[in-house]
Amino acid sequence: MEIRRRFTKNIISIAALLFIQTCTLAAKAPETTIPHQYPAKYTPEYIKQITPAYKDVGKDEVFYVALDMLKDTEGMFSRNAILGNNLSQRPVKIEFRELGQINEEYATFDALGWKKGKNLYIYISNKHKDAPAGAIAALLAHEALHQDEFNSLAEETYAWTMEAFVWDDILKLYPESNQELHPLVKRENTLKKLLEKGNYTNKYIKKAVLQNAGYKNLPSYSPGFDNL
């Protein structure tokens, strides 16, 4: 518990330095509900009740459910940032995208964050449209930490660790989210295992980040993230 308290305290201490990297795209029509995506409590009636709190982030209701699932998890900072508690003071727009159409280098990515003008966006790969909302919640918790035009190995380490903590929390609250055959769930379970192997520290997640070829050109540190 002491590790979690220190982790949460660190989130609060860097809040003033964060600013999300994003890019624009017209919003899409609402997606058809996929029943297995949501925990049982998220009935159509319940989703209708929570929609006003989340509708400004986009048109896909799975994002409303994912953000709501971040309550009572380590992802509350990320949830609040997406809802507008960031330097832009505007909600972050979330959309499903074919990421390879933005740049071929992003074709295998799970999500991206971009900025255009004062508008902030998070794009999630189309391949995760049918992912459990809990897995999408953990992914959003990661992306919400990339809040400026700079990135670093330290920042990625922090974001991956946040994602792992949130997924660990999600499985305690909503164990039905652990649909192991889905690619996004496989990603989350891999991170959770690294977190557990490191006794709930970033020890092994940091090793994975440092060995990731996609991060080979990143500097060690970026604003707000000055410790590996």
PyMOL commands that set and color helices and strands:
alter all, ss='L'
color gray80, all
select helices_A, chain A and resi 2-17+35-37+44-57+61-69+76-82+99-101+104-106+126-128+133-143+153-173+175-177+183-197+203-210+213-215
alter helices_A, ss='H'
color red, helices_A
select strands_A, chain A and resi 93-97+111-116+119-125
alter strands_A, ss='S'
color yellow, strands_A
deselect
rebuild
show_as cartoon
